[in-house]
Amino acid sequence: MKHSRPILSALILVALAISGRSYAAESIVPRAVVELYTSQGCNSCPPADRVLHQLNQEHSDLLVLSYHVDYWNYLGWTDPFSDARYSERQRDYANRMRERYVYTPQVIINGDDVVKATAKRQIESTSSATKPLRDLADIQMNTVPAPNQPATGTISLHNTNVSSRNQDAQIWLIGFDREHQRDVLSGENAGKRLVHANVVREMVNLGRWDGRIKQIPFAMTIANDGGVAVLVQNGRGGPIIGASMIRF
């Protein structure tokens, strides 16, 4: 009985932490952003999906994201995570990089380096060697995201004293799920169970930014169990120069 009071106090602290109104987790700047463009309708994508899943487990300093494109849906299987906006994002990269077409799987690091999507060591080495992302934004959550409850909060953009040539920064808010395992019933991957990490479920255009202090309130429309991230890019389809993330 002499230990009951400390145990009771600990339980109270845990309950307060769970039910508290403020979200204590701080956003962090990832070492690099690794974007995989993939599709459940693409038979060459599962190996790349596995590589990204491994990277996510082994490198907490990386922000890895799976964007499921929609242009393979006609092959007999509609990818439930696909979105035309993710295909458009990939095309924006292709246009800037003067590529003639888009394809899957494709990995793009910090919006600037294209790496073979199944080359795990090359993705790791490129992510380590690339110029570190800048600390340009913080994410403040209003509350602890509850199950099936979309996240809300505020994005705080720092004063960067950027020159006029860089005053076309594009801000994106990303909501992602931690992991999905799905059985594919038809199409090129029929009969396979696919595993995806950090699946992008929502991508919100927060507009352009001139580099001065700014706060942007946000309210996601989809509940995500992986986290939220903000990406700062040099124009649409340009290199990612800054990022911040909170994992749930």
Buried (B, 14 or more C-beta within 10 A) or exposed (E): EEEEEEEEEEEEEEEEEEEEEEBEEEBBBBBBBBBBBBBBBBBBBBEBBBBBBBBBEEBEEBBBBBBBBBBBBEBBBBBEBBBEBBBBBBBBBBEBEEBEEBBBBBBBBBBBBBBEBBBBEBBBEBBEEBEEBBBBBBBBBBBBBEEEEBBBBEBBBBEBEBEEEBEBBBBBBBBBBBBBEBEBEEBBBEEBEBBBBBBBBBBBEBEEBEBEEBEBEBEBEEBBBBBBBBBBBBBBBBBBBBBBBBBB
